[in-house]
């Protein structure tokens, strides 16, 4: 039954929250943008790879893409609504890098397939951003590394349940929406943490930007390399439109130096519109 699949996904989401709290690492703006997201987006990467291996390419694609959309429109948008505003003035350069990365991903989708060569292009972009982030400043990363490792290992269990839940849901709803449910499940921990603590520092917002970047230029190409198969884009126009709207919304929002409560509401509307487009 569909509710069994949904229940499995909800349980997985709760376990992701626990693992994300255990694997927290603090660092400078550059570190939080490019290194820390390797930890936070691990569930999306592995889930995308497993969905590809199990021949659920549409769910795999929307798992990664809507993880980024959720982080931008829901996590950032809701935080701005709850706290009145989120300051992002010193992060326009990172926002520009993220937006350009998303647009490159959109361009690569035009031939309806992302293959190993496209994956290398995306990973090359990640490498360039990594060099920039290094010179931007990594600070001195602080964490209990044993606890962090335990948190990462703990995330393996919910990833299995998540993929199983997506498979069950795909029997009752479209594969695209099953992938979106998966994306929301892996991103809810980020939303909870942001709403509880607020995005009060540049480092916190840089971490959110980094997660969005990784969803496009790390999760998908790594998943393709791990699965050994290309990712076929079922609906090219929709995918390109979603990626493009995400890139433009991000750049437009960050160009003002802050995200106001009104802009937060606008981002929620954009998220709902993108859901309807699918």
N, C-alpha and C positions, 0 to 999 in steps of 0.2 A: 504494500500500500504506500501511497505517496507520503503519508504522514510519518511512516517509519524512516524513509529517506531524509525527511526534514529534521526529525528528531536526532538522527545520527549526525547531521551537519551541525545542529545546535550544540550537541555534546562536544563535537570536535572544536567548535569555536571557543567553548569554555576552557578546554584544555590548552588551546592556543594562547589564551589570556594568561594562564598560569605560566606557561613556558616563556612567554614574552616578558613577564615580570622577572623571572629568574635570569634571563639572558640580557638584562639591561647593561649597557656600557656607556660611560660618559666620556666625551672627548671634545676637541675643538670643532669649529664650524666645518672645516674641510673633512675631518674624520667622520663626523656625523652625516655628511652628505654622501660620501662615497664608500666608506668602510662599514659603518654600522648597519646600513641597509642589507649587507650580505647576511647579517643575522636575522633582521626583521622580515625580509622577503623570502627566507628559506622555504617556508611552507608553500608559498605560491609557486616557487621554482620547481620543487619536487612534485607538487600536485599537478602542475602543468605537464611535466614530463610523464607522470604516470597516466594521465588522461590521454596523452598522445600515444603512449604504448598500448593502451586499451582501446584505441581507435575511437576516441571522442575528441576530434580536432576542434570542433566549434566550441565545446565546453572548455577545452584547454586554452583557446585563444581568449575567450571572454573572461576566463578566470584571471588572467593577467591584466588584460586591458581594463576591466571594470574594478580591479583592485586599485589601479591608479585613479580612475574616475571617482571612486568612493573616497579615497584619501584626500583628493582635491576638494570635491564638492560637499561631501558629508563631514569628514573630519575637520577640515579647515573652516568650512561654512558654518557648521554647528558651533564650533569653538568661538567664532566671531559673534554669533548670535548670543551665546550664553555670556560671554565676557565683554561684549560691546564692541570690541575691536581686537585685531591681531596685528602687531607691528612687524612689517616685513621689509622695511626700507633698505636694510643693508644686504639684501639677498637677490637683487635684481640680476646680477651676473649669473648666479646659479639658476635662477628662474629662466633666464634666456637659454642657458645650456640645456636645461630640461626640455623646454619648448622645442628647440631645434632638434633634439634627439627624438622627440615624439613625431615631428614632421618628417624626419628621415624614415622612421618606421612606417608612417603612412604612405610615403612614396614607394617603399619596398613592397607594399601590399598591392600595388596597382596590377601586377601580373598574377594576382590571386594565389600566390604561393610564397612562403618564406623558406628558402632552402639553406643549406650549409654555408653557401657563399654570402647570402644576405646576413646570416648569423655572424659571420666574420666581420662584416661591415658594422653591425650593431655593437659587437664587442670591441672593435677598434675605437668607436665613439666613446665607449665606457672607459677605455684605456686613456684616451685624451683627457676626458673629464677627471680621471684619477690623478693624472699628472698635475692638472690645474688645482685640484683640491689639495694636493700635497703642498704646493707652494702657497696656497691660501692659508694653510695652517692646520695641523692635526692636533695640536695641543699635546697634553699628556693623558692618554686614555686611562680611565679609572674603572675597575671592575673587579669583582671576585671571580677570577677566571674559572675556577672549578665549578662554581654555581652557574656561571654562564654556559659552560660546556654541558652541565646537567640539564639546563633549560633547552639547549639545542637538541640534545638526545631525546628529551621528553616530547619534543614537537613531532618526532617520527611517528608516534602512535596515533595522534589525531589526524595526521596526513592520510594514513591508511583509512581511517574511518570516514574522513572527508571524501575521498575518492569513491569509496563504496556508497556513500550517501548520494553523491552526484549521479552515479550509475543508476541507483534506484529512482531518483527524481526524473532522470531522462526518459523513463518509461511512461511518465504521466504529463510532463511538460516539455517544452522544446529544449533541445540541447543547449541553446544559447542562454536561456533563462536558468538552466541548471548550473551552467558555468558562472552566471552572475551571482547565484545563491552561494556558490563556493567562494567567489571573490569577497562577498560581504562577510562570510564566516571568518575568513582569514584576516579581514581588516577591522572587524569589530574591536579587538583588543586595542588597536591604535586609537580608535574613536573614544573608548572608555578612558584610556590614559590621558588623552588630550583634553577631554571634558572635565576630568577630575583635577588635573594639575594646570591646565591651560597651556597654550603655546607661548610661554612668557619670555623665551630667550631666542636669539638667533640660531643657537645650536639645535633647539627643539624643532624650529621651522625648517632648518637645513636637513634634519633627519627625515622630515615629511617629504621634502622635495627629493631627497635621495631615494626614498622608497618609490616615488612616482617614476623617477628616472630608471631605476632598476627594473621596474615592472615591464618597461618597453625594451631596454637595451641589454638587460642581463637575464631576466627570467625566461623569456621566450627563446633566445638563442641557446642558452645553457640547456633548456629543456629539449630543444631540437638535437643538440649534440648528445645528450644522455639517451634520448629515445632512438637515435639513429634514423630518424625519418623527417621529411619535410612537413611543414605545417601549411595545409591548404586553407585558404581564406574563402569560406563558403559565400559570403556576401560582401564583396569587395567595397561596394559603394557605402554600405552602412559602416563597415570597419574604418574606412578612410575618414568618413564624416565624423565618427565618434572621436578618433584620434586627433583630427584637426580641431574640432571644437574644444577638446581638452587642452591642446597646446595654446590656442588663442585665449581661452578663459584664464589659464594660468598666467600668461604673459600680461594680459590686460589687468588682472587683479594685482599682480606684484608691481606694476609700473606706477601705482599710486603711493606705494610705500607703506600701505596699511590695508587691512581688510575690515571694512565696517560691518555693522549689523545688517544694513540694507544689502550690501554685497553678499553677505552670508545667505540671506533669503534668496537672492538671485541665483546663487550657486545651487541651492536646494532645488529650485525650479529647473535649472539646467539638467541636474541629475535625473529628475522625473521625466523630462523630455527625452533624454537619451535612452531611458528605459523603454519609453513608448516607441522610439525609433526601431529598437531591436524587434 
